[in-house]
Amino acid sequence: MAQQNSVRKERFATKWGLILSVLGIAVGTGNIWRFPRIAAQNAGDDGAGAFLIAWVTFLFIWSIPLIIAEYGIGRNGRRGVIGSFIKMAGERFAWMGSFIGFVATAIMFYYSVVAGWCTYYLIESVINVLPETVEEADMVWTGFQSSTLPSIFHALMIFLGGLVILKGVKSIERINMILIPSLLLVLVISLIKAISLPGSGAGIAYLFTPDWSTLKEPGLWLEALTQNAWDTGAAWGLILTYGAYMRSRDDITISAFQTGIGNNLVSLMAAVIIFSTVFGMLGSQMSDREILEVMQTSGPASTGLTFMWMPQLFSGMAGGEIFAILFFLGLTFAAFSSLISMIELATKVFVDMGITRTKATIAVCSAGFLFGLPSAISLNIFANQDFVWGVGLMVSGGFISFAVITFGAEKFRKTLVNTKESKVKLGKWWTFILKYVIPVEVVTLLVWWIYLSATAFAPDTWYNPLSPFSVATVILQWAVVMVLFKIYNRKIVQKTILH
């Protein structure tokens, strides 16, 4: 019991330690690997600016309100995602907190695989000559994927993440105080290089020019929401977990806005780097439409732009070898800082149940390695898991909103956020968004996503749970997890509360 009490007294030592650690959650491959591609895929003939408008809209009506909720739930509960959820919503709903935690952990299983890809390409860019054609780049990728290296690098990233988590919050804070400023420095250097390329201005202009007609497409809004959830880490339960280590005097509202806006600025910086590089290097050979097709082509498991086109583009520019190293160094730092938070989320749940941090970390990392192996071996399994649990974040957002509504949204705002120490008082707009806007967003977008899955993603196999992008595969996997947690709800509560 004494050990548990000492664990619960763990805090971030400084406000910057908290903010940089939470930015470590938020700034990941979603910003650098995913965001530029999603922006390109949702661009119109004139540009991608309309998508950016929808994306920023969801920052303020989805991500930041949920980040505020996560900080408040975590600091109030001082436990992991399940324990803090129980304290907020009641013991009957422990299964909901368990589902939130599982979604982030399921993402961890394959996220470590992506982190491994980034690390491999960092090493590849240091020791080997960059591929000069897309065919050569494809050979590097195919050779890598057909070997045991993805599994080995997956294991390496899980192992290194576990070493950080073994030491607790002080170690998490220390590593992020190094990783995140280093990542930002790498991105700033890359940005300066990218915008100095001849023709880069066309890429920047295209990124920020809105094609207003695309705002009529419901699919664009779905992509904008899911991307912002991916971008910021909102509703993953990760910020909730770090919120348990938040000092009482830290201002939740300020921290949430710093987290959300800081993260989105990094995404925009990454997009400017990618758009500038692609347009700058291909502008003399291709039309804007052809360049856009390059950016929109996902490749296997959405890897095409980052792992096939970018190395080949770097080979054609002056100083490209250095630029490639910087790019993949930044990507690796971003992936690793996010992976740490995912391992910590699952570890904290077991620590709350009375298991020592060492044993919990070993168990989580062992499970992470084993359950991540299928995604490391098969890109089809990887793509399926990304599809199933990426959309699961919307359900997690609904559950977090439900917990706050059950507790009382106004009571939450007045007692947990607007404390004596808070410098900025959170307004009633937040209560309205949590009670009404987010539940409507969840229901509307889930219904629209099911419709899209049945008519566009897998129209002929939407009812087949073995089809990787069907409605059935998502509902089946969600249902299995939810039913198991519902059956074991009482046991989960007893294990979590009694320690």
C-alpha positions in Angstrom: 0.0 0.0 0.0 2.9 2.3 0.9 4.3 1.7 -2.6 1.0 2.6 -4.2 0.7 5.8 -2.2 4.2 6.8 -3.3 3.4 6.0 -6.9 0.3 8.2 -6.7 2.4 11.1 -5.4 4.6 11.1 -8.5 4.4 14.5 -10.3 6.0 16.2 -13.2 8.7 18.4 -11.7 8.0 21.5 -13.9 5.3 22.9 -16.1 7.6 22.6 -19.1 8.2 19.0 -18.3 4.4 18.4 -18.4 3.9 20.4 -21.7 6.8 18.8 -23.5 5.8 15.3 -22.3 2.2 15.9 -23.5 3.6 17.3 -26.8 5.5 14.1 -26.9 2.2 12.3 -26.9 0.6 14.6 -29.5 3.5 15.2 -31.9 4.0 11.8 -33.5 4.0 10.2 -36.9 0.4 11.4 -37.2 1.8 14.9 -37.8 4.7 14.0 -40.1 3.7 10.7 -41.8 -0.1 11.0 -41.9 -1.1 14.7 -42.0 0.5 15.8 -45.2 -0.9 12.7 -47.0 -4.4 13.2 -45.6 -4.3 16.9 -46.6 -3.3 16.0 -50.1 -6.0 13.3 -50.4 -8.7 15.8 -49.4 -7.5 18.6 -51.6 -9.5 20.0 -54.4 -8.4 21.2 -57.8 -7.4 24.6 -56.4 -5.8 23.5 -53.1 -6.0 21.9 -49.7 -7.0 25.0 -47.7 -10.6 23.9 -47.2 -9.5 20.7 -45.5 -7.3 22.8 -43.2 -10.3 24.9 -42.3 -12.3 21.8 -41.3 -9.3 20.4 -39.5 -8.8 23.6 -37.4 -12.5 23.7 -36.7 -12.3 20.2 -35.1 -9.3 21.4 -33.0 -11.7 23.7 -31.2 -14.9 21.6 -31.2 -13.3 18.2 -30.6 -9.6 18.0 -29.6 -9.1 20.9 -27.1 -12.4 20.3 -25.2 -11.5 16.6 -24.9 -7.9 17.4 -23.9 -9.3 19.7 -21.1 -11.6 16.8 -20.0 -8.6 14.3 -20.0 -6.4 16.6 -18.0 -9.2 17.1 -15.5 -10.2 13.4 -15.2 -6.5 12.4 -14.8 -5.6 15.0 -12.2 -8.8 14.3 -10.3 -8.3 10.6 -10.3 -4.5 10.4 -9.8 -4.7 6.9 -11.3 -4.4 5.4 -14.8 -7.2 5.6 -17.4 -9.5 2.9 -15.7 -9.1 4.1 -12.1 -9.6 7.8 -13.0 -12.6 6.9 -15.2 -14.2 4.9 -12.4 -13.8 7.9 -10.0 -15.4 10.2 -12.6 -18.3 8.1 -14.0 -18.8 5.4 -11.3 -17.9 1.7 -11.0 -20.6 0.5 -13.4 -18.8 2.1 -16.3 -15.3 0.7 -15.6 -15.7 -1.2 -18.9 -15.8 2.1 -20.8 -12.5 3.3 -19.3 -11.1 -0.2 -20.1 -12.2 0.2 -23.7 -10.5 3.7 -24.0 -7.3 2.2 -22.6 -7.5 -0.8 -24.9 -7.9 1.3 -28.0 -4.7 3.2 -27.3 -2.9 -0.1 -26.4 -4.1 -1.7 -29.6 -2.7 1.3 -31.5 0.5 0.8 -29.6 0.8 -2.8 -30.9 1.2 -1.5 -34.5 2.6 2.0 -33.7 5.8 0.4 -32.5 6.0 -1.2 -36.0 5.9 2.3 -37.6 8.5 3.6 -35.1 10.7 0.7 -36.2 10.2 1.6 -39.9 11.3 5.2 -39.1 14.4 4.0 -37.2 15.3 1.6 -40.0 15.1 4.4 -42.6 17.1 6.7 -40.3 19.9 4.1 -40.3 19.5 3.4 -44.0 19.8 7.2 -44.8 23.1 7.3 -42.7 24.9 4.2 -44.1 23.5 3.8 -47.7 23.2 5.9 -50.8 19.7 7.4 -51.3 17.6 5.7 -54.1 17.6 7.8 -57.3 14.4 6.5 -58.7 11.0 5.4 -57.4 11.8 1.9 -58.5 14.9 1.8 -56.5 13.1 3.2 -53.5 10.4 0.6 -53.9 13.1 -2.1 -54.0 14.5 -0.8 -50.6 11.0 -0.9 -49.1 10.1 -4.3 -50.5 13.4 -5.8 -49.5 12.9 -4.4 -46.0 9.3 -5.7 -45.7 10.2 -9.2 -47.0 12.9 -9.6 -44.3 12.7 -10.2 -40.6 13.9 -6.6 -40.0 10.4 -5.0 -39.4 10.0 -7.5 -36.5 13.5 -6.9 -35.2 13.0 -3.1 -35.2 9.5 -3.4 -33.7 11.1 -5.4 -30.8 13.9 -2.8 -30.5 11.4 0.1 -30.1 9.3 -1.7 -27.6 12.4 -2.6 -25.6 13.8 1.0 -25.6 10.3 2.4 -24.7 10.1 -0.1 -21.8 13.5 1.1 -20.5 12.1 4.7 -20.2 8.9 3.5 -18.5 10.7 1.4 -15.9 11.8 4.6 -14.1 8.4 6.3 -14.0 7.4 9.9 -14.6 10.8 11.4 -13.9 12.3 9.3 -16.7 9.4 10.2 -19.0 9.9 13.9 -18.3 13.7 13.7 -18.7 13.6 12.0 -22.1 10.9 14.3 -23.5 12.9 17.4 -22.3 15.5 16.1 -24.8 13.4 14.6 -27.6 10.8 17.3 -28.2 13.2 20.4 -28.4 15.5 18.3 -30.6 12.5 17.3 -32.8 11.4 21.0 -33.1 15.0 22.0 -34.0 15.2 19.3 -36.7 11.8 20.5 -38.1 12.9 24.1 -38.2 16.1 23.3 -40.1 14.1 21.1 -42.5 11.6 23.8 -43.0 14.3 26.4 -43.9 15.8 23.9 -46.4 12.5 23.0 -47.9 11.2 26.5 -48.5 14.5 27.5 -50.1 14.0 24.9 -52.9 13.1 26.5 -56.4 9.4 25.9 -57.0 8.6 25.3 -53.3 6.3 28.3 -53.3 3.8 26.5 -55.5 3.5 23.7 -53.0 2.9 26.2 -50.1 0.4 28.1 -52.1 -1.4 24.8 -53.0 -1.5 23.7 -49.3 -3.1 26.9 -48.1 -5.4 27.8 -51.0 -9.0 26.6 -50.3 -11.2 24.9 -52.9 -14.5 25.8 -51.2 -16.5 23.1 -53.1 -14.8 20.4 -51.2 -16.4 21.5 -47.9 -19.7 20.0 -49.3 -18.1 16.5 -49.1 -19.0 14.8 -45.8 -16.0 12.5 -46.2 -13.7 15.6 -45.8 -15.2 16.4 -42.4 -14.8 12.7 -41.3 -11.2 12.8 -42.4 -10.6 16.2 -40.7 -12.0 14.9 -37.4 -10.1 11.6 -37.4 -6.9 13.4 -38.4 -7.3 15.9 -35.6 -7.9 13.1 -33.1 -4.7 11.4 -34.5 -2.8 14.7 -34.5 -3.5 15.8 -30.9 -3.9 12.6 -29.1 -7.3 13.7 -27.9 -9.5 10.9 -26.6 -6.7 8.3 -26.6 -6.5 8.3 -22.7 -2.8 9.2 -23.0 -3.2 12.8 -21.8 -5.5 11.5 -19.1 -2.6 9.2 -17.9 -0.1 12.1 -17.9 -2.8 14.3 -16.3 -2.5 12.0 -13.2 1.0 13.4 -12.7 0.0 17.0 -13.2 0.7 19.4 -10.4 -2.4 20.9 -8.6 -1.2 24.4 -9.5 -0.9 23.8 -13.2 -3.6 25.5 -15.2 -5.6 22.9 -17.2 -7.2 25.4 -19.7 -3.8 27.0 -20.6 -2.1 23.6 -20.8 -4.8 22.2 -23.1 -4.6 25.2 -25.5 -0.8 25.0 -25.5 -1.0 21.3 -26.3 -3.6 21.5 -29.1 -2.3 24.6 -30.8 1.4 23.7 -30.4 0.7 20.3 -31.9 -1.3 21.6 -34.9 1.5 24.1 -35.6 3.9 21.2 -35.8 1.5 19.4 -38.3 1.4 22.6 -40.5 5.2 22.8 -40.4 5.5 19.2 -41.4 3.0 19.7 -44.3 4.9 22.8 -45.5 8.1 20.7 -45.5 6.5 17.9 -47.5 4.5 20.0 -49.9 7.6 22.3 -50.5 9.9 19.4 -51.1 7.5 17.5 -53.4 6.5 20.5 -55.5 10.1 21.9 -55.5 11.6 18.6 -56.7 8.9 17.5 -59.2 7.6 20.9 -60.4 9.9 21.0 -63.4 8.8 17.5 -64.5 5.1 17.3 -63.7 1.9 19.3 -63.6 0.3 20.2 -60.3 -2.3 17.5 -60.8 0.4 14.8 -61.4 2.3 16.0 -58.3 -0.8 15.7 -56.3 -1.4 12.2 -57.5 2.1 11.3 -56.2 1.2 12.8 -52.7 -2.2 11.1 -52.7 -0.9 7.6 -53.6 -0.7 5.9 -50.2 1.2 2.9 -51.3 1.0 -0.3 -49.1 -0.4 0.6 -45.7 -0.2 4.4 -46.5 3.6 4.2 -46.7 4.2 5.5 -50.3 4.9 9.2 -49.7 7.1 9.0 -46.7 9.0 5.8 -47.3 9.2 5.6 -51.1 8.9 9.1 -52.6 10.7 11.2 -50.0 14.0 9.3 -50.0 14.1 9.4 -53.8 13.3 13.2 -53.8 16.1 13.8 -51.3 18.6 12.1 -53.6 17.9 14.8 -56.3 18.6 17.9 -54.1 21.8 19.5 -53.0 22.6 18.3 -49.5 19.8 15.7 -49.8 21.7 13.1 -47.7 21.8 15.5 -44.7 18.1 16.4 -45.3 17.1 12.8 -45.4 18.9 12.0 -42.1 17.2 15.0 -40.5 13.8 14.1 -41.8 14.0 10.5 -40.5 15.6 11.6 -37.3 12.6 13.9 -36.6 10.2 11.1 -37.6 11.9 8.6 -35.2 11.9 11.1 -32.3 8.2 11.9 -32.9 7.3 8.2 -33.1 9.3 7.2 -30.0 7.9 10.0 -27.8 4.4 8.9 -28.6 5.2 5.2 -28.2 6.5 5.9 -24.7 3.1 7.4 -23.7 1.2 4.4 -25.0 3.4 2.0 -23.0 2.9 4.2 -19.9 -0.9 4.1 -20.3 -1.1 0.3 -20.1 1.6 0.1 -17.5 -0.1 2.6 -15.2 -3.3 0.5 -15.4 -1.5 -2.5 -14.0 0.4 -0.5 -11.4 -3.1 0.7 -10.2 -4.0 -3.0 -9.7 -1.1 -3.5 -7.3 1.5 -4.9 -9.7 5.0 -3.4 -9.4 6.1 -1.0 -12.1 8.9 -3.4 -13.2 6.6 -6.4 -13.6 3.9 -4.3 -15.2 6.4 -2.8 -17.7 7.8 -6.2 -18.6 4.2 -7.6 -19.1 3.1 -4.7 -21.3 6.2 -4.7 -23.4 6.0 -8.5 -23.9 2.4 -8.3 -24.9 3.2 -5.3 -27.1 5.9 -7.3 -28.9 3.7 -10.4 -29.4 0.5 -8.7 -30.5 2.5 -6.3 -32.7 4.2 -9.1 -34.5 1.3 -9.8 -37.0 1.4 -6.1 -38.1 5.2 -6.3 -38.4 4.9 -9.4 -40.6 1.9 -8.4 -42.7 1.0 -5.0 -44.1 -2.6 -6.2 -44.6 -3.0 -6.9 -40.9 -1.3 -3.6 -40.1 -3.7 -1.7 -42.4 -6.7 -3.5 -40.8 -5.6 -2.7 -37.2 -5.0 1.0 -38.2 -8.5 1.1 -39.7 -10.3 -0.6 -36.8 -8.7 1.2 -33.8 -8.1 4.6 -35.6 -11.9 4.9 -35.9 -12.2 3.5 -32.3 -10.9 6.9 -31.1 -14.3 8.4 -32.0 -15.9 5.9 -29.6 -13.3 6.8 -26.9 -14.2 10.5 -27.4 -17.8 9.7 -26.8 -17.0 7.7 -23.6 -14.9 10.6 -22.2 -17.7 13.0 -22.9 -20.1 10.6 -21.2 -17.9 10.4 -18.1 -17.9 14.2 -17.8 -21.7 14.4 -18.4 -22.3 11.7 -15.7 -20.1 13.6 -13.2 -21.8 16.9 -14.2 -20.2 19.0 -16.9 -20.8 22.3 -15.1 -19.6 20.8 -11.8 -16.5 19.6 -13.7 -15.8 23.0 -15.1 -16.3 24.9 -11.8 -14.5 22.5 -9.4 -11.9 20.6 -11.4 -10.8 23.1 -14.1 -11.5 26.6 -12.7 -9.6 26.0 -9.4 -8.1 28.7 -7.1 -4.8 28.3 -8.9 -6.1 28.6 -12.5 -5.2 31.9 -14.2 -7.6 31.5 -17.1 -11.2 30.6 -16.3 -12.9 28.1 -18.6 -16.2 29.5 -20.0 -19.6 27.8 -20.4 -18.9 27.2 -24.1 -16.9 24.2 -23.0 -19.8 22.7 -21.1 -22.0 23.1 -24.2 -19.5 21.4 -26.5 -18.9 18.5 -24.1 -22.7 17.9 -23.4 -24.1 18.5 -26.9 -21.5 19.0 -29.7 -19.2 16.0 -29.1 -22.0 13.4 -28.7 -23.6 14.7 -31.9 -20.2 14.5 -33.7 -19.6 11.0 -32.5 -23.0 9.7 -33.6 -23.1 11.6 -36.9 -19.6 10.7 -37.9 -19.9 7.0 -36.9 -23.1 6.7 -38.9 -21.5 8.4 -41.9 -18.4 6.3 -41.5 -20.5 3.1 -41.5 -22.3 4.3 -44.7 -18.9 5.1 -46.3 -17.5 1.7 -45.4 -20.6 -0.1 -46.8 -20.7 2.0 -50.0 -17.0 3.0 -50.7 -14.4 1.2 -48.6 -15.7 -2.3 -48.9 -19.1 -2.2 -50.8 -19.0 -5.9 -51.8 -17.7 -7.3 -48.5 -19.0 -4.9 -45.8 -20.8 -7.8 -44.1 -17.6 -10.0 -44.0 -15.6 -9.7 -40.8 -12.6 -11.2 -42.6 -12.5 -8.3 -45.1 -9.9 -5.8 -43.8 -11.9 -2.6 -44.4 -15.4 -3.8 -43.8 -18.0 -2.6 -41.3 -18.2 -6.1 -40.0 -14.6 -6.4 -39.0 -14.7 -3.2 -37.0 -17.9 -3.9 -35.2 -16.8 -7.5 -34.5 -13.5 -6.4 -33.0 -15.1 -3.6 -31.0 -17.9 -5.9 -29.8 -15.5 -8.7 -28.6 -13.5 -6.2 -26.5 -16.5 -4.4 -25.1 -18.3 -7.6 -24.2 -15.3 -9.0 -22.4 -14.8 -5.8 -20.4 -18.5 -5.7 -19.6 -18.4 -9.3 -18.3 -15.3 -8.6 -16.2 -16.5 -5.1 -15.1 -16.8 -6.0 -11.4 -13.4 -7.8 -11.3 -11.7 -4.8 -13.0 -13.2 -2.5 -10.4 -12.2 -4.7 -7.5 -8.6 -5.0 -8.8 -8.3 -1.2 -9.5 -10.1 0.2 -6.4 -8.7 -2.2 -3.8 -5.1 -1.1 -4.4 
